[in-house]
Amino acid sequence: MQCDGQVEASQWRPRFQVVKDEYPTSMSSLWTPSGEHFPREGGDDDAPPPFSPGEDTDVTDPSDDVSQAQAQAEVDAMRAQLATTPAEVVVANHCYGLFELAAIYLSQTPPMLFQARLAIDGLGFLLDGLRGRLGEAEPSLHESLSQLRLAFVRLEGAEQSAAQNAAGTGTPSDGAAG
């Protein structure tokens, strides 16, 4: 039921698309302070073979120490780079992440309005709470938030209209009171 622009709470139920024992196994990209990284198709060719029972677990590969040291050095380098990046840039990047998240939910068929609303509200609260502190990215973030809100309202209206038409709760076409 809609009254004065408010939507009844019972209409805001999450839509979970759960399929038992099926999980996505691919990732489009991973953002790090040193840039965006794309996983290889078909998995990691350099990954060690899975553990087999009966394998001697006391034998260590000397390259493991080197790869762990190299991984730690990369993490330290990323942390150093992050420490030299202004916080306004990092926080703005997280805001763009919320924008992307909301856009993904809105672009689903059917749109995942409950999830999108959470991401949009989160972005809105961040931008309102940090007004004037996000540097040169702030105007475009506010514009992006406006676009998300407009898209949300349009999709929500279309979904409500479709639900009313499907339920036959539209205006009576024969003029009879019922």
N, C-alpha and C positions, 0 to 999 in steps of 0.2 A: 504494500500500500504506500502511495506517495502522497505527502501533504506538505505544502510550503517548501518544496525543494528538498525535503528530507526523505531518505530512503529507510524503510523499516529494517531493523537490525537482522531480521530473519532472512532477508535477501542477501546478506553478506556472508555467504558460506564459502569456505575455500573449496576449490575444485582440484582434487588430487588425482593425478593420472598414475595410479600405482599398478604396476604389473609385477607380480611376485617373481622373484629370482631373475629379473632382467634389469640390468643396470647399464647406463651408457659407458662405453669404453674408449671414447675418443674425446679429444679436447681441441678446440679451435686454436687457442694460443694461451700463453701464460705471460702476464706482464710482470716484469721485475724492474727495479730502478735502472738497470743497465740496458733495458729495452725489452721488446717483445720477442718471445721465443716460441717457435712452432714445433710441436712434437713430430717425430718421424712417423710416416705411415707404416702400419704393420708392427709397431712396437719398437723397442730398443734393441738393435742388433748387438750392442756391446753388453747386454745384460747377462749376468752369469746364469748358467743352467740351473733349473730348480733343484733343491736339495733332494737327494736320494737316500733312503734309509740304508745304512751300511757304509755310507761314505765316511771317511776318516775326518771328523770334525776338528781335530787338533792341528791339522795342517793349515797354515795360513799362507795366503798368496801375498808375496811382498808388494805386488802392485796395489793391493788393497790399502796399504799404508800410504802409498803415494797418492792414490785416488782420493782417500779421505783427507789427506793434507791439502791436495789441490782443491777439493770441494770446500774445505774450511777457508782456504785463501780466497776463493771466489765469494763466499759469504761475507768475509771480512771486507773485501773490496766493495761489495754492494752496500754494506752497512756504512762504509766510509763515504761512498757516493751519496747515499741517502742523508747522511749527517750534514753534507755540504749543500743539500738542496733546501731551499726555503720551505718552511712548513706550509705556507699558502699554496705552493705548487703541489705538494703531496696531498693536502686536503682537497684541493680542487680536482685532482686526479681521482680521488675516491668519490667525489660528487659526480664526475663523469661516469664512473662505474655504476652508481645508482641510477643515473639516466639510462645507461645501456640496459641494466637489469629491468627497469620499468618498460622500456621499449620492447624487450624480448617478450615479456609477459603480455603486453598489448598486441603483439604481432602473432600470437598463437591463434589457432582456430579450434574452438572458440577462444576469444581473449580471456586471459586469466586475470579478471578484474580485481579480485580480492588481493592477489599477490602484487599486481601492479600498483594498487592503491597504497600498499605498505611502502614500496620503494619510492613512490612519488611523495608520500607524506614525509618519509625519512629525508629525502632530498630537500623538501620544503623547509623542514625544521632546521636542517643544517644551514641552509642559505639564510633563513631569517635570523638564526642565532649568531651567525658570523658576518652579518651585513657590514660591509665596509672593510672587511679584513682579508678578502680572498684575491686581492690584486686585480690584474688585468683580465683574469678569467671570469670574474664575477658577473659582468653584464651578460656574457654569453650563457652562463649557467642559469641566470634568471630567465632569459629568453627560452632556453631549453626546458625549464620547468613549466613555463607558460604553454609551450607546445605540447608537453606531456599531459598537462591538465586538460587542455582542449581536446586532445585525442581521446583521453579517458572519458570525458563527458559525452562525446559523440558515440563512442563504442558502447557505453553504458545505455544511452538512449536507444540505440539500435537494438541492443539485446533486450531491453524492456519492451520495445515495440514488437519484436518478434515473439516474445513470450506471451504478450497480450493477444496477438493475432492467433497464435497456436492454441491458446486457451479459449479463444472465442469471447474474450472479455472486452472487445472493442465496442464501439457504439452499435446498437441494434440497427440492422439495415431495413427491417420491416416496420419500424416505428412502434411496435407493440411494447407495452411496458412489461417487465418481467422480473 
